[in-house]
Amino acid sequence: MRMEAGQGLVEYAFILVLVAVVAIVALALVGDTVNNVLYRNGVCAIANTLSNQIGAC
């Protein structure tokens, strides 16, 4: 029974590693796009706040 508990722990570790690898690959593929969108939206929000106009960008 003790061996089965260790086996379950190893399986959970493999799943965790798989999820981490998938997340890293996904961020590597779309990271720049997401960064550009967030940066653009942030700049527009600041510009709108400073100019007191909505939709200045």
N, CA and C atoms as a LAMMPS dump frame, in Angstrom:
ITEM: TIMESTEP
0
ITEM: NUMBER OF ATOMS
171
ITEM: BOX BOUNDS ff ff ff
-5.0000000000000000e+02 5.0000000000000000e+02
-5.0000000000000000e+02 5.0000000000000000e+02
-5.0000000000000000e+02 5.0000000000000000e+02
ITEM: ATOMS id mol type element x y z
1 1 1 N 0.823 -1.191 0
2 1 2 C 0 0 0
3 1 3 C 0.872 1.263 0
4 2 1 N 1.991 1.218 0.651
5 2 2 C 2.883 2.374 0.7
6 2 3 C 3.436 2.695 -0.689
7 3 1 N 3.714 1.694 -1.476
8 3 2 C 4.233 1.901 -2.828
9 3 3 C 3.207 2.603 -3.703
10 4 1 N 1.933 2.311 -3.498
11 4 2 C 0.886 2.948 -4.297
12 4 3 C 0.785 4.429 -3.972
13 5 1 N 0.98 4.799 -2.721
14 5 2 C 0.942 6.214 -2.349
15 5 3 C 2.097 6.96 -3.006
16 6 1 N 3.263 6.353 -3.036
17 6 2 C 4.404 6.968 -3.703
18 6 3 C 4.19 7.09 -5.198
19 7 1 N 3.548 6.094 -5.777
20 7 2 C 3.261 6.132 -7.205
21 7 3 C 2.294 7.271 -7.513
22 8 1 N 1.294 7.471 -6.676
23 8 2 C 0.351 8.567 -6.883
24 8 3 C 1.038 9.914 -6.807
25 9 1 N 1.98 10.057 -5.882
26 9 2 C 2.723 11.301 -5.748
27 9 3 C 3.55 11.58 -7
28 10 1 N 4.17 10.557 -7.54
29 10 2 C 4.957 10.715 -8.767
30 10 3 C 4.05 11.101 -9.928
31 11 1 N 2.875 10.516 -10
32 11 2 C 1.941 10.864 -11.077
33 11 3 C 1.499 12.318 -10.967
34 12 1 N 1.229 12.784 -9.752
35 12 2 C 0.873 14.19 -9.564
36 12 3 C 2.034 15.102 -9.958
37 13 1 N 3.246 14.696 -9.655
38 13 2 C 4.416 15.49 -10.028
39 13 3 C 4.542 15.576 -11.55
40 14 1 N 4.318 14.46 -12.244
41 14 2 C 4.371 14.477 -13.711
42 14 3 C 3.3 15.391 -14.293
43 15 1 N 2.108 15.36 -13.731
44 15 2 C 1.03 16.231 -14.209
45 15 3 C 1.399 17.689 -13.982
46 16 1 N 1.967 17.998 -12.821
47 16 2 C 2.378 19.365 -12.521
48 16 3 C 3.452 19.842 -13.494
49 17 1 N 4.408 18.991 -13.797
50 17 2 C 5.455 19.341 -14.76
51 17 3 C 4.854 19.549 -16.144
52 18 1 N 3.925 18.701 -16.535
53 18 2 C 3.281 18.84 -17.843
54 18 3 C 2.525 20.162 -17.944
55 19 1 N 1.787 20.518 -16.906
56 19 2 C 1.053 21.788 -16.902
57 19 3 C 2.028 22.96 -16.974
58 20 1 N 3.127 22.888 -16.251
59 20 2 C 4.119 23.96 -16.28
60 20 3 C 4.734 24.104 -17.669
61 21 1 N 5.056 22.999 -18.312
62 21 2 C 5.642 23.048 -19.657
63 21 3 C 4.65 23.633 -20.654
64 22 1 N 3.396 23.23 -20.573
65 22 2 C 2.367 23.77 -21.472
66 22 3 C 2.212 25.272 -21.248
67 23 1 N 2.217 25.714 -19.995
68 23 2 C 2.086 27.142 -19.704
69 23 3 C 3.276 27.923 -20.251
70 24 1 N 4.469 27.394 -20.102
71 24 2 C 5.662 28.078 -20.607
72 24 3 C 5.632 28.171 -22.125
73 25 1 N 5.25 27.098 -22.791
74 25 2 C 5.168 27.113 -24.258
75 25 3 C 4.1 28.098 -24.721
76 26 1 N 2.947 28.108 -24.062
77 26 2 C 1.874 29.029 -24.444
78 26 3 C 2.312 30.476 -24.263
79 27 1 N 2.973 30.777 -23.159
80 27 2 C 3.453 32.143 -22.946
81 27 3 C 4.533 32.523 -23.948
82 28 1 N 5.36 31.574 -24.321
83 28 2 C 6.392 31.862 -25.314
84 28 3 C 5.772 32.163 -26.674
85 29 1 N 4.683 31.488 -27.004
86 29 2 C 4.051 31.684 -28.311
87 29 3 C 3.241 32.971 -28.383
88 30 1 N 2.501 33.302 -27.343
89 30 2 C 1.603 34.458 -27.396
90 30 3 C 2.007 35.564 -26.433
91 31 1 N 3.138 35.429 -25.779
92 31 2 C 3.558 36.411 -24.783
93 31 3 C 3.726 37.805 -25.347
94 32 1 N 4.393 37.927 -26.49
95 32 2 C 4.618 39.246 -27.079
96 32 3 C 3.309 39.901 -27.496
97 33 1 N 2.402 39.133 -28.046
98 33 2 C 1.106 39.675 -28.466
99 33 3 C 0.324 40.189 -27.268
100 34 1 N 0.264 39.396 -26.221
101 34 2 C -0.455 39.809 -25.011
102 34 3 C 0.213 41.031 -24.398
103 35 1 N 1.533 41.046 -24.376
104 35 2 C 2.256 42.182 -23.82
105 35 3 C 1.954 43.453 -24.61
106 36 1 N 1.945 43.371 -25.933
107 36 2 C 1.657 44.545 -26.761
108 36 3 C 0.246 45.061 -26.53
109 37 1 N -0.72 44.169 -26.424
110 37 2 C -2.111 44.579 -26.2
111 37 3 C -2.251 45.249 -24.843
112 38 1 N -1.682 44.642 -23.809
113 38 2 C -1.781 45.226 -22.471
114 38 3 C -1.064 46.563 -22.397
115 39 1 N 0.098 46.671 -23.041
116 39 2 C 0.837 47.922 -23.042
117 39 3 C 0.045 49.019 -23.749
118 40 1 N -0.519 48.683 -24.908
119 40 2 C -1.299 49.655 -25.671
120 40 3 C -2.516 50.125 -24.878
121 41 1 N -3.213 49.189 -24.24
122 41 2 C -4.379 49.556 -23.442
123 41 3 C -3.984 50.413 -22.247
124 42 1 N -2.853 50.105 -21.635
125 42 2 C -2.383 50.9 -20.503
126 42 3 C -2.021 52.308 -20.919
127 43 1 N -1.335 52.445 -22.045
128 43 2 C -0.966 53.767 -22.542
129 43 3 C -2.213 54.57 -22.882
130 44 1 N -3.197 53.941 -23.5
131 44 2 C -4.439 54.636 -23.838
132 44 3 C -5.184 55.061 -22.576
133 45 1 N -5.206 54.217 -21.566
134 45 2 C -5.891 54.571 -20.322
135 45 3 C -5.226 55.772 -19.661
136 46 1 N -3.904 55.801 -19.669
137 46 2 C -3.191 56.94 -19.084
138 46 3 C -3.423 58.192 -19.918
139 47 1 N -3.377 58.067 -21.245
140 47 2 C -3.603 59.222 -22.118
141 47 3 C -5.014 59.761 -21.947
142 48 1 N -5.994 58.876 -21.831
143 48 2 C -7.373 59.32 -21.632
144 48 3 C -7.527 60.032 -20.298
145 49 1 N -6.861 59.542 -19.279
146 49 2 C -6.952 60.162 -17.957
147 49 3 C -6.313 61.542 -17.966
148 50 1 N -5.157 61.652 -18.588
149 50 2 C -4.451 62.927 -18.595
150 50 3 C -5.125 63.961 -19.484
151 51 1 N -5.78 63.541 -20.54
152 51 2 C -6.395 64.497 -21.461
153 51 3 C -7.864 64.745 -21.15
154 52 1 N -8.414 64.032 -20.165
155 52 2 C -9.832 64.15 -19.803
156 52 3 C -10.756 63.879 -20.982
157 53 1 N -10.302 63.093 -21.934
158 53 2 C -11.118 62.71 -23.076
159 53 3 C -11.193 61.194 -23.129
160 54 1 N -12.369 60.691 -23.423
161 54 2 C -12.525 59.254 -23.578
162 54 3 C -12.359 58.926 -25.052
163 55 1 N -11.577 57.943 -25.351
164 55 2 C -11.36 57.541 -26.734
165 55 3 C -10.303 58.366 -27.43
166 56 1 N -9.365 58.931 -26.684
167 56 2 C -8.303 59.74 -27.291
168 56 3 C -7.356 58.879 -28.122
169 57 1 N -7.29 57.603 -27.829
170 57 2 C -6.373 56.716 -28.574
171 57 3 C -7.08 56.099 -29.751
